[in-house]
Amino acid sequence: MAPLGKPSTTRPSRQQQESIVPPTDTRTVVNADTLLEALLFLVPLAHLLLAPHTKVEESFNMQAAHDVLVYGVPWTGPSPRARLAAAYDHFAFPGAVPRTFLGAVLLAGLGQPLVALAPGGFAHAQTLVRGLLAAFNAGALLVFARGLREAHGVRVARWWMALLLTQFHVPFYASRTLPNMFAFGLVTLAMAFLLPKKDPRRALVRRRQAVALLVVAAAVFRAEVAILLAAVGAQLLYSGQMTPRGIAPVFAVAFVAALALSVPIDSYFWQKPLWPELWGFYYNAVLGSSSNWGTSPWHYYFTSALPRLLLNPLALPLVGLALYLPATAPAARRLVQPSLAFIAVYSLQPHKEARFIFYVVPPLTAAAALSADYIATRRRKSLVYALGTAALAVSVFASLAASAGMLLLSSLNYPGGDALAQLYALTADAVDPLPVTVPATSTSPSTITVHADVLTCMTGLTLFGQNRPGLPLALTGPHNHHNHQPASASAPPIYVFDKTEDKPDLKWPSFWKKMDYALMEDPMLPLGNWKVLGVVQGYDGIEVLKPGAKEPLDVEAAAATGPRQSHRVLGLGARVADVRRAVRKYTGGWWIGPRMSPRIHIMKRVKDGQYATS
């Protein structure tokens, strides 16, 4: 031992050196974890803001949330069925199978005060409603991250957040009102509750809660979660963590509670006795009708969907390594086995989509984080571990770049929403004057009638977008607009949208005479005298332009004949063209980026004695 007052010359062992933590590291760890946890919320929010529009798969819950917000719930009064049928969108567009209203009611109820307080009011209602769903799913991911930290340490939790945040699909879909994403938050919470706990009594309570959450998710939102529930239950029974007598009452109570929530609410909104998920299970699994939307080979989830969902090229090898290493294998098996069993059984269903297996992403990413931490903590012990750690770091940044690119391209794939925004911009100062028979002091607003075709409705046109003031037009009619808002000579116009799909109706000139504007994929379909004000483009793959190659718009103009020569590109397509031209100035004419193709034409009917303005 060194004399008192003199520094010791004995060097600590390598193990002691690695265990020494400088005083400043605590603050660094706290800041790093706080930042990563904040990013669990901020990254889905960024995806929401950069891709604010929706597609047809999300439409039921999106339209239902709008209707609940705008029309309320007519529990009392004369003929609730007539009021619902007159106002609610699902009576006109019920979809292939009925879906639960429970998620939409929750989003509308929680969103109502936010919409009332938000600057701009109802104009931002769709973003606020989607933001609530994103916050719920992000909160579930946060609970999972903290559970992982408690069970396996702060470094594993940090690797998990880094791997998850650099993926694309979970952050992108976190705010999308698919039934899968309502179930996703519940399943993620359940998986978090199944992670090991230090207190045995608390662990048992959490396991019961996990079983209950899986039951509710399966019974209310997505019936396929029952497969995952069965896999989790089998694992709990086999490991001795729960007994049949312990699981049965939890299952029964949760199942009855789920039905008590879903059946009355959905029976009311659909105006018939209904358990939506039972109907959906019968339609998709028993009748096999889901195959109408396409089929995939049995290995699709394993060979195509999972690699895309995890995105990082090292993710699946890391999962395999975690199952192989003795130090991580027990924990990895608890995370991986239920997920793989779920995918294997669900692969028997011919119709497959990647979103159907989103639930397995958090636990599989956790297994990858176990082996990532195993490699990184040994980076100083050998060159192999050092190179492995470097490869992990590179893969994370590469996944981040790929995810950002996928977000950019995906944001260009909603021409219907883009066309609606451009229509509003074009008509803001181009509203037809009131008829001469109306007194100059009239306070009645103008009405603009718009026909939207199928592609427009499928790629971004929602009731939130149609109804910017948030007025109950379906109940009151456009001419009663002044009853809901102080009227003035400058009252904004009311947009009335027609979504007729029947081709026989579209062949009558009298139909098109009722329309002022049209959003059309085929500009030749409207009958009568119409002028194309502009075209909205959509993503159509990746293009490579060499030096000297003409701009795509120049090529289209040179090849176009007839009215196509007057088309001008509006919206995101025009922005992409501006960026492409700017980039080519600095790259000697090279360009590698998104190819944009015409999707929706914004058209105005030329009325008798008038000229269309562009």
C-alpha positions in Angstrom: 0.0 0.0 0.0 1.4 3.4 -0.8 2.2 5.8 2.0 -0.5 8.2 3.1 -0.4 11.4 1.1 1.5 9.8 -1.9 -0.2 8.6 -5.1 -0.3 4.9 -5.6 1.8 3.6 -8.5 -0.2 0.4 -8.7 -2.1 0.3 -12.0 -5.7 -1.0 -11.8 -6.5 -4.1 -13.8 -8.1 -3.8 -17.2 -11.4 -4.9 -15.8 -11.2 -2.2 -13.1 -10.3 0.4 -15.7 -13.4 -0.5 -17.8 -15.6 -0.2 -14.7 -14.4 3.3 -13.8 -17.0 5.9 -14.8 -16.0 9.5 -14.8 -18.2 11.8 -12.8 -19.4 13.6 -15.9 -20.7 10.4 -17.4 -23.8 10.4 -15.2 -25.0 13.7 -16.7 -24.1 12.4 -20.2 -26.1 9.2 -19.7 -29.1 11.1 -18.4 -29.0 13.6 -21.3 -28.6 10.8 -23.9 -31.4 8.8 -22.5 -33.7 11.9 -22.2 -32.9 12.8 -25.8 -33.6 9.3 -27.1 -36.9 9.1 -25.1 -37.9 12.5 -26.5 -37.1 11.2 -30.0 -39.6 8.4 -29.5 -42.3 11.1 -29.7 -40.5 13.6 -32.1 -39.7 11.2 -34.9 -43.3 10.0 -35.4 -44.4 13.7 -35.2 -41.9 14.5 -38.0 -43.3 11.7 -40.1 -46.8 13.1 -39.5 -45.9 16.6 -40.4 -43.9 15.7 -43.5 -46.6 13.2 -44.7 -49.8 14.7 -43.4 -52.2 13.0 -45.8 -53.8 9.6 -45.6 -54.8 6.7 -47.8 -57.9 4.7 -48.2 -56.8 2.0 -45.6 -57.0 4.7 -42.9 -60.2 6.2 -44.1 -62.7 4.5 -41.8 -61.3 5.7 -38.5 -60.3 9.1 -40.1 -63.9 9.8 -41.3 -65.5 8.4 -38.1 -63.3 10.7 -35.9 -64.4 13.6 -38.1 -68.1 12.7 -37.8 -67.9 12.3 -34.0 -66.1 15.7 -33.7 -68.5 17.6 -36.0 -71.9 16.0 -35.4 -71.5 14.6 -31.9 -73.3 11.5 -30.7 -77.1 11.8 -31.0 -77.9 9.6 -28.0 -81.3 11.2 -27.4 -83.8 13.0 -29.5 -86.1 11.8 -32.4 -84.8 9.1 -34.7 -81.1 8.7 -33.9 -80.8 6.3 -36.8 -82.0 9.0 -39.3 -79.6 11.5 -37.8 -76.7 9.1 -38.1 -77.6 8.1 -41.6 -77.9 11.7 -42.7 -74.5 12.7 -41.3 -72.1 9.9 -40.7 -69.9 8.8 -43.6 -70.0 5.0 -42.9 -73.6 4.7 -43.9 -72.7 5.9 -47.4 -69.3 4.1 -47.5 -69.5 1.1 -45.1 -66.4 -0.7 -46.4 -66.0 -4.4 -46.9 -66.5 -5.2 -43.2 -67.7 -3.1 -40.3 -65.0 -1.7 -38.0 -65.1 -0.6 -34.4 -65.9 3.0 -33.6 -64.1 2.8 -30.2 -60.8 4.2 -31.4 -62.4 7.0 -33.4 -64.6 8.0 -30.4 -61.6 8.1 -28.1 -59.6 10.2 -30.6 -62.5 12.6 -31.1 -63.2 12.9 -27.4 -59.6 13.7 -26.5 -59.1 15.8 -29.6 -62.2 18.1 -29.1 -60.6 20.4 -26.5 -57.3 20.5 -28.5 -59.1 21.5 -31.6 -61.0 24.2 -29.7 -57.8 25.7 -28.3 -55.6 25.3 -31.4 -54.7 28.3 -33.5 -56.6 28.0 -36.8 -59.2 25.7 -35.1 -60.6 22.9 -37.2 -58.3 23.5 -40.1 -55.7 21.5 -38.1 -58.1 18.9 -36.6 -56.8 16.0 -38.8 -53.2 16.6 -37.7 -54.2 16.9 -34.0 -56.3 13.7 -34.1 -53.5 11.8 -35.8 -51.0 13.3 -33.3 -53.0 11.9 -30.4 -52.7 8.4 -31.9 -49.0 8.9 -32.5 -48.5 10.1 -28.8 -50.3 6.9 -27.6 -48.1 4.6 -29.6 -45.0 6.6 -28.7 -45.9 6.4 -25.1 -46.2 2.6 -25.4 -42.8 2.5 -26.9 -41.4 4.6 -24.1 -42.9 2.2 -21.5 -41.2 -0.7 -23.4 -37.8 1.2 -23.5 -38.0 1.8 -19.7 -39.0 -1.8 -19.1 -36.1 -3.0 -21.2 -33.8 -0.7 -19.2 -35.0 -2.2 -15.9 -34.7 -5.8 -17.2 -31.5 -5.7 -19.2 -29.7 -2.4 -18.5 -29.4 1.1 -19.8 -27.1 0.2 -22.7 -29.6 -2.4 -24.1 -32.4 0.1 -23.9 -30.3 2.7 -25.7 -29.4 0.3 -28.5 -33.1 -0.6 -28.8 -34.1 3.0 -29.2 -31.4 3.7 -31.7 -32.4 0.7 -33.8 -36.1 1.4 -33.6 -35.9 5.2 -34.3 -33.8 4.5 -37.4 -36.5 2.2 -38.8 -39.2 3.6 -41.1 -42.4 1.8 -40.8 -43.2 2.1 -37.0 -42.5 5.8 -36.8 -44.3 6.4 -40.1 -47.4 4.4 -39.2 -47.6 5.4 -35.6 -50.0 8.2 -36.4 -52.0 6.4 -39.1 -55.6 5.5 -38.1 -55.4 1.9 -39.2 -57.0 -0.6 -36.8 -53.5 -2.2 -36.6 -52.1 0.9 -35.1 -54.8 1.1 -32.4 -53.9 -2.5 -31.5 -50.1 -1.8 -31.8 -50.0 0.4 -28.7 -51.9 -2.1 -26.6 -49.7 -5.0 -27.8 -46.5 -3.0 -27.2 -47.6 -2.2 -23.6 -48.3 -5.9 -23.1 -44.9 -6.9 -24.3 -43.3 -4.3 -22.0 -45.2 -5.7 -19.1 -43.9 -9.2 -19.9 -40.3 -8.1 -19.5 -38.5 -9.4 -16.4 -39.1 -7.4 -13.2 -37.1 -7.4 -10.0 -40.1 -7.6 -7.7 -41.9 -11.0 -8.2 -45.2 -9.7 -7.0 -45.1 -6.7 -9.4 -44.0 -9.1 -12.2 -47.1 -11.2 -11.7 -49.4 -8.2 -11.7 -47.8 -7.0 -14.9 -48.2 -10.4 -16.6 -51.9 -10.4 -15.8 -52.2 -6.9 -17.2 -50.3 -8.0 -20.3 -52.8 -10.9 -20.9 -55.7 -8.5 -20.4 -54.3 -6.0 -22.9 -53.8 -8.7 -25.6 -57.3 -9.8 -25.1 -58.7 -6.3 -25.5 -56.6 -5.7 -28.6 -57.8 -8.9 -30.2 -61.4 -8.6 -29.3 -61.8 -4.9 -30.2 -59.3 -3.9 -32.9 -57.5 -6.8 -34.6 -58.6 -10.4 -34.3 -55.2 -11.8 -35.4 -53.7 -10.6 -32.1 -55.4 -13.7 -30.7 -52.6 -15.7 -32.3 -50.0 -13.7 -30.4 -52.1 -14.0 -27.2 -52.0 -17.8 -27.6 -48.3 -17.8 -28.2 -47.7 -15.6 -25.1 -50.0 -17.7 -23.0 -48.2 -20.9 -24.1 -44.9 -19.4 -23.1 -46.1 -18.3 -19.7 -47.6 -21.7 -19.0 -44.5 -23.6 -20.2 -42.1 -21.4 -18.2 -44.2 -21.7 -15.1 -44.7 -17.9 -14.8 -48.5 -18.4 -14.8 -50.9 -21.3 -14.4 -54.1 -22.1 -16.2 -56.0 -21.2 -13.1 -54.2 -17.8 -13.1 -54.7 -17.0 -16.8 -58.4 -18.1 -17.1 -60.0 -15.5 -14.9 -57.8 -12.7 -16.3 -58.8 -13.8 -19.9 -62.5 -14.0 -18.9 -62.7 -10.6 -17.2 -60.8 -8.9 -20.0 -62.9 -10.5 -22.7 -66.2 -9.6 -21.1 -64.9 -6.0 -20.6 -63.8 -5.8 -24.2 -67.2 -6.9 -25.4 -69.0 -4.6 -23.0 -67.1 -1.7 -24.6 -67.2 -2.7 -28.3 -70.7 -4.3 -28.8 -72.9 -1.5 -27.3 -70.9 1.3 -28.9 -70.6 -0.3 -32.3 -74.1 -1.6 -32.3 -75.3 1.9 -31.8 -73.2 3.5 -34.5 -73.9 0.8 -37.0 -77.6 0.6 -35.8 -77.6 -3.2 -35.7 -76.3 -5.8 -33.2 -72.7 -6.1 -34.0 -69.3 -7.3 -32.7 -67.1 -6.0 -35.5 -64.0 -8.2 -35.0 -66.1 -11.3 -35.0 -67.6 -10.2 -38.3 -64.1 -9.4 -39.7 -62.7 -12.7 -38.6 -65.6 -14.6 -40.3 -65.2 -12.6 -43.5 -61.4 -12.8 -43.7 -60.5 -16.1 -42.1 -63.6 -18.3 -42.5 -64.8 -17.1 -45.9 -61.3 -16.4 -47.1 -62.5 -13.1 -48.6 -59.3 -11.3 -47.8 -57.7 -13.1 -50.7 -59.7 -10.7 -52.9 -57.0 -8.1 -52.1 -54.2 -10.4 -53.3 -52.2 -13.3 -52.0 -48.6 -13.8 -51.1 -46.4 -16.9 -50.7 -46.2 -18.5 -47.2 -42.7 -17.2 -46.6 -43.5 -13.5 -47.4 -43.4 -12.3 -43.8 -40.0 -14.0 -43.1 -38.3 -13.2 -46.4 -39.8 -9.8 -47.4 -41.8 -8.1 -44.6 -39.5 -8.6 -41.6 -36.3 -7.4 -43.3 -38.2 -4.2 -44.5 -39.7 -3.6 -41.1 -36.5 -4.0 -39.2 -34.7 -2.1 -42.0 -31.2 -2.3 -40.5 -29.3 -5.0 -42.5 -27.7 -6.3 -39.3 -31.0 -6.6 -37.3 -31.9 -10.2 -38.2 -28.3 -11.4 -37.9 -28.3 -9.7 -34.5 -31.5 -11.5 -33.5 -29.9 -14.8 -34.5 -26.8 -14.0 -32.6 -28.8 -13.2 -29.4 -30.4 -16.6 -29.6 -27.0 -18.3 -30.1 -25.0 -16.6 -27.4 -25.3 -18.2 -24.0 -25.2 -14.8 -22.2 -28.2 -13.5 -24.1 -30.1 -16.6 -25.2 -32.5 -17.0 -22.3 -33.7 -13.3 -22.6 -33.7 -13.5 -26.4 -35.9 -16.6 -26.4 -38.5 -14.9 -24.2 -38.6 -12.0 -26.6 -38.5 -13.9 -29.9 -40.4 -17.1 -29.5 -44.0 -15.6 -29.2 -43.3 -13.3 -32.2 -42.0 -16.0 -34.5 -44.8 -18.3 -33.5 -47.3 -15.5 -34.3 -45.7 -14.9 -37.7 -45.5 -18.7 -38.5 -49.2 -19.3 -37.8 -50.3 -16.1 -39.4 -48.4 -17.0 -42.6 -51.1 -19.6 -43.2 -53.4 -16.7 -44.2 -53.0 -16.2 -48.0 -53.5 -12.4 -47.9 -50.5 -10.7 -46.3 -49.4 -7.2 -45.6 -46.5 -5.9 -43.6 -48.7 -3.9 -41.3 -50.4 -7.1 -40.1 -47.2 -8.0 -38.2 -46.1 -4.6 -36.8 -46.6 -6.0 -33.3 -43.4 -8.1 -33.5 -41.1 -5.2 -34.3 -40.4 -4.0 -30.7 -39.6 -7.4 -29.2 -37.5 -8.5 -32.2 -35.6 -5.2 -32.1 -35.1 -5.8 -28.4 -33.5 -9.1 -29.1 -31.2 -7.4 -31.7 -30.3 -4.8 -29.0 -29.2 -7.6 -26.6 -26.5 -8.8 -29.0 -25.6 -5.3 -30.1 -24.9 -4.4 -26.5 -22.9 -7.7 -26.1 -20.7 -6.7 -29.0 -20.2 -3.1 -28.1 -19.3 -3.7 -24.5 -16.4 -6.0 -25.7 -15.1 -3.6 -28.4 -11.8 -3.2 -26.5 -11.1 -6.9 -26.0 -10.4 -7.8 -29.6 -10.3 -6.6 -33.2 -13.4 -8.6 -34.1 -15.5 -6.9 -31.5 -14.1 -3.5 -32.5 -15.0 -4.0 -36.1 -18.4 -5.4 -35.1 -19.1 -2.2 -33.1 -18.0 0.0 -36.0 -20.3 -2.0 -38.3 -23.2 -1.5 -35.9 -22.6 2.2 -35.8 -22.4 2.4 -39.6 -25.6 0.3 -40.0 -27.5 2.6 -37.6 -26.5 5.7 -39.6 -27.2 3.9 -42.9 -30.7 2.9 -41.7 -31.3 6.5 -40.6 -30.4 7.7 -44.1 -32.6 5.0 -45.7 -35.5 5.8 -43.4 -35.2 9.5 -44.3 -35.2 8.7 -48.0 -38.3 6.4 -47.6 -40.1 9.2 -45.8 -39.3 11.7 -48.6 -40.6 9.3 -51.3 -43.7 8.3 -49.3 -44.6 11.9 -48.8 -44.9 12.3 -52.6 -47.4 9.4 -52.8 -50.6 11.3 -51.7 -51.7 13.2 -54.8 -55.3 13.4 -53.6 -54.4 15.4 -50.6 -52.0 17.5 -52.6 -54.7 18.2 -55.2 -57.1 19.3 -52.6 -54.6 21.8 -51.2 -53.9 23.1 -54.7 -57.6 23.4 -55.4 -58.1 25.6 -52.3 -55.1 27.8 -53.4 -56.5 28.2 -56.9 -60.0 29.1 -55.8 -59.1 31.3 -52.9 -59.3 34.5 -55.0 -61.2 33.1 -58.0 -64.7 32.5 -56.6 -67.4 33.3 -59.2 -69.4 36.5 -58.3 -72.9 36.1 -56.9 -75.8 36.1 -59.4 -77.2 39.5 -60.3 -80.5 38.6 -58.7 -78.9 38.5 -55.3 -78.7 41.9 -53.5 -75.2 43.3 -53.1 -75.7 43.3 -49.4 -76.4 39.6 -49.3 -74.4 37.7 -46.7 -74.8 34.2 -48.2 -71.5 32.6 -49.0 -70.7 31.2 -52.4 -70.9 27.4 -53.0 -68.3 25.5 -55.0 -69.2 22.0 -56.1 -66.3 19.7 -56.7 -66.3 16.1 -58.2 -63.5 14.0 -56.8 -62.7 10.7 -58.6 -61.6 7.4 -57.0 -57.9 8.1 -57.0 -58.4 11.4 -55.3 -60.5 9.8 -52.6 -58.0 7.0 -52.1 -54.9 9.2 -51.8 -55.7 11.9 -49.4 -59.1 13.4 -49.7 -60.7 13.1 -46.2 -63.7 14.7 -44.5 -61.3 16.8 -42.5 -59.8 18.2 -45.7 -63.2 18.8 -47.2 -64.6 20.5 -44.2 -62.1 23.1 -43.2 -64.5 25.3 -41.1 -65.7 22.2 -39.2 -69.4 22.9 -40.0 -72.1 20.2 -39.8 -73.0 20.6 -43.5 -74.4 17.1 -43.9 -77.2 18.0 -41.4 -77.9 21.6 -42.3 -77.0 22.0 -45.9 -74.8 24.6 -47.5 -77.4 27.3 -47.6 -77.7 27.3 -43.8 -74.0 28.1 -43.4 -74.8 31.5 -41.9 -76.7 29.9 -39.0 -73.4 28.5 -37.7 -71.0 31.3 -38.2 -71.4 35.1 -38.3 -72.1 36.0 -41.9 -70.4 38.7 -43.8 -70.0 39.9 -47.3 -66.6 38.2 -47.3 -67.8 34.8 -46.0 -65.6 32.0 -47.3 -67.0 29.8 -49.9 -68.5 26.4 -49.0 -67.0 23.4 -50.9 -69.5 20.6 -51.6 -67.8 17.4 -52.8 -69.3 14.7 -55.0 -67.7 11.3 -54.9 -69.9 9.5 -57.4 -68.2 6.3 -58.7 -70.9 4.8 -60.9 -69.7 5.1 -64.5 -73.2 5.3 -66.0 -73.9 8.4 -64.0 -70.6 10.0 -65.2 -71.7 9.6 -68.8 -74.5 12.1 -68.5 -73.8 15.8 -69.4 -76.4 16.9 -66.9 -74.2 15.4 -64.1 -71.2 17.4 -65.0 -73.2 20.6 -65.4 -73.7 20.5 -61.6 -70.0 20.7 -61.0 -67.8 23.8 -60.8 -64.5 21.9 -60.5 -63.3 18.3 -60.8 -60.3 16.4 -59.5 -59.7 13.8 -62.2 -57.1 11.2 -63.0 -58.5 11.1 -66.6 -59.0 14.7 -67.9 -61.0 13.4 -70.8 -63.8 12.0 -68.6 -65.7 15.2 -67.7 -68.3 16.0 -70.4 -68.8 19.6 -71.6 -66.4 22.5 -71.8 -63.6 22.1 -69.2 -60.2 23.7 -68.7 -57.3 22.0 -66.9 -55.9 24.5 -64.4 -53.0 22.3 -63.4 -51.9 18.8 -62.7 -50.7 17.2 -59.5 -48.0 14.6 -59.8 -47.2 11.5 -57.7 -44.2 9.4 -57.1 -43.4 6.9 -59.9 -40.1 5.4 -59.0 -36.4 6.5 -59.1 -35.0 8.2 -62.2 -31.4 8.9 -63.3 -30.7 11.9 -65.5 -27.4 12.3 -67.2 -25.7 15.6 -68.3 -27.5 16.9 -71.3 -30.8 15.1 -70.7 -33.8 17.3 -70.9 -36.0 18.0 -67.9 -39.0 15.6 -67.6 -41.4 18.4 -67.9 -39.7 19.6 -71.2 -40.0 16.1 -72.6 -43.7 15.9 -71.7 -44.4 19.3 -73.3 -42.6 18.3 -76.5 -44.5 15.1 -76.8 -47.9 16.4 -75.7 -50.7 17.2 -78.1 -54.0 19.0 -77.7 -55.0 20.4 -74.3 -52.1 18.6 -72.5 -49.8 21.4 -73.7 -51.5 23.8 -71.3 -51.0 21.7 -68.2 -48.8 23.2 -65.5 -47.5 21.2 -62.6 -48.7 22.2 -59.2 -47.8 21.2 -55.6 -45.1 18.8 -54.7 -44.4 17.9 -58.2 -43.4 21.5 -58.9 -41.2 21.5 -55.8 -39.4 18.4 -56.9 -38.8 19.9 -60.3 -37.3 23.0 -58.6 -35.0 20.9 -56.5 -34.0 18.8 -59.5 -33.1 21.9 -61.5 -31.1 23.3 -58.6 -29.2 20.1 -58.0 -28.3 19.6 -61.6 -26.6 23.0 -61.7 -24.1 21.8 -59.0 -23.7 18.2 -60.3 -22.9 18.9 -63.9 -26.4 17.8 -65.0 -26.6 14.6 -63.0 -29.7 13.8 -61.0 -30.8 10.7 -59.1 -34.1 11.1 -57.4 -37.8 10.6 -57.5 -39.6 10.4 -60.8 -42.9 12.2 -60.7 -45.8 11.4 -63.1 -49.1 13.1 -63.6 -51.8 11.8 -61.3 -54.7 14.2 -60.8 -55.9 17.0 -63.0 -57.5 20.0 -61.4 -60.2 21.1 -63.8 -62.7 24.0 -64.0 -65.9 24.0 -66.0 -66.1 26.8 -68.4 -69.6 28.2 -68.1 -71.6 29.8 -70.8 -70.4 33.3 -71.6 -67.3 32.9 -69.4 -63.7 32.2 -69.8 -61.9 29.9 -67.3 -59.1 31.5 -65.4 -55.9 29.7 -64.7 
